[in-house]
Amino acid sequence: MNNGEARLLVAPPDPVLLTALLEAVPQATACISPNGQLHCANSAFLRLLGHKAPLNHDNINTLLDSLTAQRWQKLVAQAQHCGTLCSQEQKHDGRHFALALRRIDQWHGQFLSLSLKELDNPIAQYQIQQLQNEILRSVAEGNPLHRTMDILCRRAEALAPEAICSVMLVDENGLLQPCAAPSLNSSYYDHFINLPIGPGSGSSGTAAWRKTTVEVQDIASDPLWDNYRHLALPLGLVACWACPVSLKNGKVVGTFSLYFRDKRGPSAFHRQMVESCLNVSALAIEHNRVQRQLENLIFFDPLTGLPNRTLLRDRIDQELGACQRSHSHLAAIHIDLDNFKAVNESLGQQIGDQLLQALAARMQHCLPPRSTLARLGGDEFMLLVPDCDQHQARALAEQLQHCIHQPVAIDERELVICAGIGISLAPEDASTVDNLLRSSESALLQAKQQGLGGLSFYRSTMNQAAIRRHHHLEALRRALNGQSLKVHYQPQIDFGGKRLAGLEVLARCQDPELGFIPPDVFIPLAEESGLIGQLDQLVMEQALAQLALWRNQGFAIPLVAVNLSAVDFRQPGLLERIKKSLAAHRLDGCSLTLEITESLLIESNEDILATMTALRQLGIGLSIDDFGTGYSSLSYLKRFPVTELKMDRSFIRDIDTDPNDKNLTAAVIQLAGSFQLKVVAEGVENQAQCDIVTGLGCDLIQGYHFARPMAAADLESWMTGQGAAFVSRH
Ligand SMILES: Nc1nc2c(ncn2[C@@H]2O[C@@H]3COP(=O)(O)O[C@H]4[C@@H](O)[C@H](n5cnc6c(=O)[nH]c(N)nc65)O[C@@H]4COP(=O)(O)O[C@H]3[C@H]2O)c(=O)[nH]1
């Protein structure tokens, strides 16, 4: 800032210039110092206070004679603080003034602007202000919109007893929705429900449509009332003045109307009052809309429009209390679509979403009164039915299963799906929200075990295994969503070459509540519950990232061998996912072996063959895990491009004592040789077993004899310590 500019800002304004500027303002306005001394004023200001000559340097207390110095200081302090301030003041001659004080930030705050307006009817002004305050209070207290608007109409009618007030809302589709009209007959008002706004829709509909005030002084003759005068006239409604309620962006969201019992238009007072009513109505309607949007977000599922888990919990809580008081039963019917995941994966999520929407809409037609159908997430729903015993709950569940099972037509396709249902009843099975949800889920798990379309009740005597299984499933979900799913690595040693051949990657689940859960427990559970894909992907991601890191640190680790469930192998998109994961860590296909089970190859499925061939083309190894335990037909070895067999550890365990196991292992090693497959002996725990398998020509060994599965940090210590002889570094 240069000196000239600085002077301009700090120099007090020239009163002559400023007075000339103030003359352009129609309202009585003055420029005044914080201690009340007048700097300059326009002629409207002088006229209002009955002065002819300029009033420079007079004090405001002299002009507005009843204004004490103390009150003036208070007004100034508030205006300084808030920027503006409005109040009502009175002169000794009895005249009332609306006073508006505005802070001027220039000139170091030496001045404030002061506007005055004489009030015709200060009592009415005061009452209008009271009305506004009451509506604002009602909004702040969170009253429903119709209640707030009811208060508004009643207060406005008290101020103008000759008028009958009404508020209509305009919905998103441009339809009128009556909101409040405490003095109008409801049978009259109901005729306007869902009436499209437009010309000929009475005063309100026309005002909303034209976005401007519509004044009908004689309903009997005005064409706007052609369709409705037969309703209005018998009630003595003769004239109607309707004003649109608009938001700041110009959108009309309602109307505020005054009806009169004689032919007339609004008075100046009516106009003043309605202006205030429109402002507070707009505020209340906007507030209500935002509130509803928020509630929708918090309590409803956006896809189906059904209540979500949060709202359901609230309803369960209420209904549990009610069922306790009335000694009745509350049924929680937990619904889970069978094989919905397959629809999503084979036809795409969009079709899956449409199917969920269609089924949600369909189920809503089967609901008993007072019940709540909620979407819990994914393909899970819950129907909560008060006053429902076991027999009624079963009948209802079967009806739901039937309705879900009917074909759904989507995009010229007919989809048929069924649902498993678990039912629990309060108070016998549960007395709290959590327990009711938990028990119905346990029942659902049981139903799922029955196969497609199963139905089961929860019983507190439900066997312990099912409950444990349920807890394990919860733990598995926690692990997949949190950080507690870890991987361990077990070295595979090339005994002949005295080097590390690879690392088998094994998932570990250490749950904060249940402690360590063995893979033999959580892997089958993950397969049954459809979580295995997510689990295998997580494990593979962690393993590839770790392999890339170790290689960067100079450890020569040829590959990681990751277990891939047969369920996962059949999912579309597997190849792409693996390619993406490898690319993300800049690894080639030879860095990865997939361990699969024999069961997959017995299916003789062309898709599986195609996927395996494509995986091999990327250089990815395919190893048959637990070899020898499953199927006697080995013809698949010719058909499928596998690269390795892993002798199951049950053969190795007794190999030094049981000649059958030794012979079988020898035969497998020979067979593998004829197919040019590698063989890994798994579960080698001691020197004797190691000697025998290597003596039979199997060079790849995995087992506690060399190393147990270890966390990444422990494996690093192993690679630089005990296992250093097998791991070269560069
Ligand atoms: N007694 C004995 N056991 C040994 C010895 N050496 C290795 N083992 C154990 O043998 C199992 C080898 O894994 P698997 O046959 O693929 O069998 C695995 C695999 O089928 C499955 N699994 C583990 N992690 C995953 C995973 O990330 N995805 C999938 N789909 N399955 C997994 O769980 C099974 C069990 O895994 P773990 O309990 O970790 O058990 C591992 C390992 O700890 C030994 O010398 N003696």
Ligand as a Chemical Component Dictionary entry (heavy atoms), coordinates in Angstrom:
data_LIG
# 
_chem_comp.id                   LIG 
_chem_comp.type                 NON-POLYMER 
_chem_comp.pdbx_formal_charge   0 
_chem_comp.three_letter_code    LIG 
# 
loop_
_chem_comp_atom.comp_id 
_chem_comp_atom.atom_id 
_chem_comp_atom.alt_atom_id 
_chem_comp_atom.type_symbol 
_chem_comp_atom.charge 
_chem_comp_atom.model_Cartn_x 
_chem_comp_atom.model_Cartn_y 
_chem_comp_atom.model_Cartn_z 
_chem_comp_atom.pdbx_ordinal 
LIG N1  N1  N 0 2.324  -81.721 11.631 1  
LIG C1  C1  C 0 3.016  -81.020 10.737 2  
LIG N2  N2  N 0 2.405  -80.069 10.033 3  
LIG C2  C2  C 0 3.174  -79.381 9.142  4  
LIG C3  C3  C 0 4.515  -79.609 8.940  5  
LIG N3  N3  N 0 4.935  -78.737 7.976  6  
LIG C4  C4  C 0 3.880  -78.004 7.597  7  
LIG N4  N4  N 0 2.804  -78.362 8.299  8  
LIG C5  C5  C 0 1.455  -77.847 8.186  9  
LIG O1  O1  O 0 0.860  -78.408 7.043  10 
LIG C6  C6  C 0 -0.044 -77.505 6.431  11 
LIG C7  C7  C 0 0.366  -77.294 5.024  12 
LIG O2  O2  O 0 -0.573 -76.595 4.350  13 
LIG P1  P1  P 0 -1.660 -77.237 3.396  14 
LIG O3  O3  O 0 -1.481 -78.669 3.137  15 
LIG O4  O4  O 0 -1.661 -76.314 2.206  16 
LIG O5  O5  O 0 -3.000 -77.081 4.226  17 
LIG C8  C8  C 0 -3.461 -75.821 4.582  18 
LIG C9  C9  C 0 -4.330 -75.225 3.506  19 
LIG O6  O6  O 0 -5.083 -76.230 2.873  20 
LIG C10 C10 C 0 -5.262 -74.358 4.316  21 
LIG N5  N5  N 0 -4.790 -72.966 4.209  22 
LIG C11 C11 C 0 -3.877 -72.307 4.971  23 
LIG N6  N6  N 0 -3.757 -71.020 4.537  24 
LIG C12 C12 C 0 -4.608 -70.881 3.476  25 
LIG C13 C13 C 0 -4.948 -69.802 2.580  26 
LIG O7  O7  O 0 -4.413 -68.694 2.637  27 
LIG N7  N7  N 0 -5.904 -70.037 1.625  28 
LIG C14 C14 C 0 -6.506 -71.271 1.503  29 
LIG N8  N8  N 0 -7.413 -71.419 0.555  30 
LIG N9  N9  N 0 -6.188 -72.311 2.308  31 
LIG C15 C15 C 0 -5.257 -72.121 3.276  32 
LIG O8  O8  O 0 -5.210 -74.765 5.646  33 
LIG C16 C16 C 0 -4.427 -75.949 5.738  34 
LIG C17 C17 C 0 -3.779 -76.075 7.067  35 
LIG O9  O9  O 0 -2.823 -75.091 7.216  36 
LIG P2  P2  P 0 -1.882 -75.094 8.453  37 
LIG O10 O10 O 0 -2.643 -75.410 9.665  38 
LIG O11 O11 O 0 -1.117 -73.831 8.383  39 
LIG O12 O12 O 0 -0.952 -76.284 8.200  40 
LIG C18 C18 C 0 0.065  -76.217 7.252  41 
LIG C19 C19 C 0 1.419  -76.360 7.926  42 
LIG O13 O13 O 0 1.526  -75.621 9.111  43 
LIG C20 C20 C 0 5.132  -80.618 9.716  44 
LIG O14 O14 O 0 6.326  -80.908 9.608  45 
LIG N10 N10 N 0 4.343  -81.308 10.591 46 
# 
loop_
_chem_comp_bond.comp_id 
_chem_comp_bond.atom_id_1 
_chem_comp_bond.atom_id_2 
_chem_comp_bond.value_order 
_chem_comp_bond.pdbx_ordinal 
LIG N1  C1  SING 1  
LIG C1  N2  DOUB 2  
LIG C1  N10 SING 3  
LIG N2  C2  SING 4  
LIG C2  C3  DOUB 5  
LIG C2  N4  SING 6  
LIG C3  N3  SING 7  
LIG C3  C20 SING 8  
LIG N3  C4  DOUB 9  
LIG C4  N4  SING 10 
LIG N4  C5  SING 11 
LIG C5  O1  SING 12 
LIG C5  C19 SING 13 
LIG O1  C6  SING 14 
LIG C6  C7  SING 15 
LIG C6  C18 SING 16 
LIG C7  O2  SING 17 
LIG O2  P1  SING 18 
LIG P1  O3  DOUB 19 
LIG P1  O4  SING 20 
LIG P1  O5  SING 21 
LIG O5  C8  SING 22 
LIG C8  C9  SING 23 
LIG C8  C16 SING 24 
LIG C9  O6  SING 25 
LIG C9  C10 SING 26 
LIG C10 N5  SING 27 
LIG C10 O8  SING 28 
LIG N5  C11 SING 29 
LIG N5  C15 SING 30 
LIG C11 N6  DOUB 31 
LIG N6  C12 SING 32 
LIG C12 C13 SING 33 
LIG C12 C15 DOUB 34 
LIG C13 O7  DOUB 35 
LIG C13 N7  SING 36 
LIG N7  C14 SING 37 
LIG C14 N8  SING 38 
LIG C14 N9  DOUB 39 
LIG N9  C15 SING 40 
LIG O8  C16 SING 41 
LIG C16 C17 SING 42 
LIG C17 O9  SING 43 
LIG O9  P2  SING 44 
LIG P2  O10 DOUB 45 
LIG P2  O11 SING 46 
LIG P2  O12 SING 47 
LIG O12 C18 SING 48 
LIG C18 C19 SING 49 
LIG C19 O13 SING 50 
LIG C20 O14 DOUB 51 
LIG C20 N10 SING 52 
# 
